[in-house]
Amino acid sequence: MAPRPREAMSYASVVQGQRTRGDSVKTFAYTQGISFIPTTDTQAWLSRCAVGLVKNPADMGVALYAWSLHGYEDVRVSKLGGDSMLACFPGVDTMQLFLREEPDWVKLWFSSLKPWQNGDQAKNRRCWLSIRGMPLQAWCSEFFQLMGSVFGQLIGVDSETEQRQCLEGARIEILTAQGGTIEKNMEVCVAGERCSVWVVEISRIGCSYQKHNSRAT
């Protein structure tokens, strides 16, 4: 007696968990995600927090230090990512009073500062890029700014790159909305000559930059 052929199953059936045998179909739940309800402690913490956008991402460190410099040691400030930061106040009333008065120094460093709301999170991030294969004619701040604009916004240029101490590859820091690791082979045209440059995201270790003034404070 010939063996009975196996019943074919579609990819969707496998992923959704459908098992077919004759006229009988059994479906079981299969999901790739979780559902979470924030704890009371987490909600209480965020209710006394404010989200700030720093005018110049290169000044993030100074902007965070400004809080203690102006006597607000009881406000805990943290980097949220990109050009965003989170300020946690001792209480809700303290936060609301601060936001109503909004000292002048806040306006100097931050383009906005408002109470945290559900869904508030960093919309961008900072990262370093290495650019290899670029012709020496393009080794200037104008070209680095142009390259930064391809992926987001230029924040700064590494000191060794700025001073042309190492010409193996240029290193720049950018502000980008791209979530995944950046890695791209690009064709550029310099003085009528076409060439291929390799752009890849690198660690910030060993990198330091001269500030770029595209976003003045």
Helices and strands as residue ranges (DSSP letters): H 11-16, E 18-21, E 24-27, H 40-47, E 49-54, G 57-59, H 60-69, E 76-81, E 84-88, H 92-101, H 104-109, E 110-115, E 125-132, G 136-138, H 141-151, E 153-158, H 159-162, E 170-176, E 183-190, E 193-202, E 209-211
